[in-house]
Amino acid sequence: MGFISEIIGYPLGFIMWLFYQIGHSYALALILFTIVTRVLMFPLSVKQQKQQAAMTAFQPKLDELKRKYPNNQQKQQEEQMKLYSEEGINPMASCLPLLIQFPLLFGIFDVVYRPITHIIRASRPVIEAATEIAASTFETVPAAFTARPEIYVVQAVKENEALFTTNLVQDFPAIFTNNPELVTEMQSFAEKTAAFHNTFFGMDFGAIPSFSPPVWDKTAIMLAAIPILSGLVQMCSSVYMFIRQKKMQKASGAQTNPMVNSMMLMMFGMPIVSVMIAIGYPAGIGFYWTVSGIVGFGQMIILNKLFTPEYVAKLVEKDKEKRRKKGGGKRQSMMERYQKMLEEQQGTSNTAADNKRSTITVSSAKFDDEDDTPSDGKISKSKQREIERKLINEARRKQAEKYGDTYTED
């Protein structure tokens, strides 16, 4: 795995190791880890729920801006930013929990790919020696061995523990002849690895799910069920969110709601992403993602029951009242900073436009001193084109003089 995955993987691996000590079950450790991370993310989920409900209730005001400025997108955007700032709404807040889940997923990749490092917690020399021994069991080392060697080492130990405990010096002199202490460590490692419970009803979390296994036995069926279940869970969550958003849109009287369109995308996109995450990778990753989706779906139902549109409206008013009381001493929100940036950009654009008009006026005076241009500096389009033609001809004349060419005015 990559450097980022390792950075996130080490703290997650320590947490997983602690959970594994509770029941000595990898499946239980993954379930406990998922529940704990969801609980820790609960405040963010509450904020996301508030923002979604507030955005739906806020939509009629945005519809009014579209009717007021139908042909001026820039003005619409400026007024929208002002409303967001006044109402204390951040339209990007609903994406934060999802953005946090993906780094966690990268860390889970590292934990599942390296169970010896994170769960068994063997030393680096032992892992390197065990990897070399495991590689010797293949006539042709598979390509996936390089990407996830520790999974193959665990499988090799479970299938042939004696290979890692007896005749090590004779069978692998290059590894153990000059390092006798490593023999004792290897034997202890083999014992721990053989006892490592990384299965769930007989399904190895290091195995890869497939929709076309060589044999459809119990294990193959359970492995194939993980990506299917993962996709179904995400589909149920997306459909539930879409139905709720439609109801809230109807209740608020909004004509349009961009969030409904995003829900439509999630209805089809997230199940596909979930299946892709769960298929083609070790089953432990798909298992985590599926459990996370189930816990998140239940959490979503509870939050929707608690945060009704009426309750959210009261919370929004309380937040606005707090901001009014704090006044100027309050640190600017992201939307307020963005609104200020837009205003500064608008001021820069106006200045540039004024400079352009001044340049055109000066150019007009240069090429047509007898011009009857009004005193306010404004000129007609035909006159502006005439000035531009003169500017081009003047540039061509200077170019011809520089290189000794003959110049003929166009």
Secondary structure, DSSP 4 states (H G I P E B T S, - for coil): --HHHHHHHHHHHHHHHHHHHHHS-HHHHHHHHHHHHHHHTHHHHHHHHHHHHHHHHHHHHHHHHHHHSTT-HHHHHHHHHHHHHHHT--TTGGGHHHHHHHHHHHHHHHHHH-HIIIII---HHHHHHHHHHHHTT-SS--HHHHH-HHHHHHHHHHH-GGGGTSSHHHH-HHHHTT-HHHHHHHHHHHHHHHT---EETTEETTSPP-SS-SS--HHHHHHHHHHHHHHHHHHHHHHHHHHHHHHHHHHHT-S--HHHHHHHHHHHHHHHHHHHHHSSS-HHHHHHHHHHHHHHHHHHHHHHHHS-HHHHHHHHHHHHHHHHHHGGGSPPPHHHHHHHHHHHHHHHHHHHHHHHHHHHHHHHHHH-TT----TT----HHHHHHHHHHHHHHHHHHHHHHHT------
